[in-house]
Amino acid sequence: MKVVILDSYTTNPGDLSWDDLEDICDLEIHEYTPTEKTIERAMNAEAVLTNKTVLDRFVIAGLPKLKYVGLLSTGCNVVDLDAAADRGIVVTNVPAYSTMSVAQLVFAHLLQFANRIDVHAESVQSGEWCQSRDFCYWKAPITELAGLTMGIIGCGAIGQSVARLAAAFGMKVIAHTRTPDPDCREVEYVGLDEAFKRSDVLSLHCPLNETTQNMANRERLGMMKPTAFLINTSRGGLVDEQALADALDMGRLAGAGLDVLSTEPPSPENPLLTAKNCWISPHIGWASRSARERLVTQVIGNFKAFRAGKPVNVVSSVSDCSDHQEQ
């Protein structure tokens, strides 16, 4: 079977192997595929693997041999699922491979805000400690997490992992989610607006859809405590970026830690790039080697299951692939 990987680089920039896949198919690998070359490169493929290369209705119509699309991600917004279904094309994704890596990044952002290691390490490196008359000093307020309230919007796999980590730090955890889990004892479930109002730290872990677009809007950001910290490792479109930048610049919110923006890569004009107390990482929550190893393993497993006539992780709608932050 002819298999084409349209954009392998972010998943595997060279530190992992596609050998197990190459052993069972005729494999063609492209690190990147420009939009105008998608049909040309996948024309003879029976199976296509894609991360961010779009397979819309037009592209799918131009791939007459296509039977299978394997997503190198949890998110499935790059594929026109209706067009695939009309053709009987099976689409699969990889859920839950990056759960712990994303939860870890949430606390990397939170601890950066709470302890400002960057500011203090820089001051030591510049010689300030050597010249200090005291054995210690601090350049920014240091915040203890114990006793603070962690709010979580979307309490799926990643949200629950964040809840457990927050509880381990001695934080009180509240959450808003469409499917409360009665067995998640660390969490008090609350309404959406209440989560914004009560949280000292608010972490977003819900899918992006018509209901959640700009969920963190000017009104809800205005409900938050001026001492609160917002974290988004899910989808950039959950946040009204201008409203967040304004809240940060005007001191109505203490800080934000973001791993995602509405457009990636962002425009240089994105207001959050210059907003006060806004720390932005370049969508790296999913990118640990361990997570990517799990991703590649499951991508190959999904393809093998399809070949065997017993496909797994099949997606037929956005709700099938929106449990947590998708890469």
Salt bridges, closest charged atoms under 4 A:
ASP15 OD2 - ARG289 NH1 3.74
ASP15 OD2 - ARG292 NH2 2.59
ASP26 OD2 - LYS2 NZ 3.94
GLU28 OE1 - LYS2 NZ 2.83
GLU28 OE2 - HIS30 NE2 2.59
GLU40 OE1 - LYS37 NZ 3.97
GLU46 OE1 - LYS67 NZ 3.38
ASP80 OD2 - ARG57 NE 3.99
ASP86 OD2 - ARG57 NH1 3.25
ASP118 OD1 - ARG116 NE 3.18
GLU128 OE2 - LYS139 NZ 2.88
ASP134 OD2 - ARG133 NE 3.87
GLU188 OE1 - LYS172 NZ 3.10
GLU188 OE2 - ARG198 NH1 3.18
ASP193 OD1 - ARG220 NE 2.85
GLU194 OE2 - ARG198 NH1 2.74
ASP200 OD1 - LYS225 NZ 2.97
ASP246 OD2 - ARG218 NH1 3.10
GLU264 OE1 - HIS283 ND1 2.69
GLU293 OE2 - ARG289 NE 3.06
GLU326 OE1 - ARG235 NE 2.82
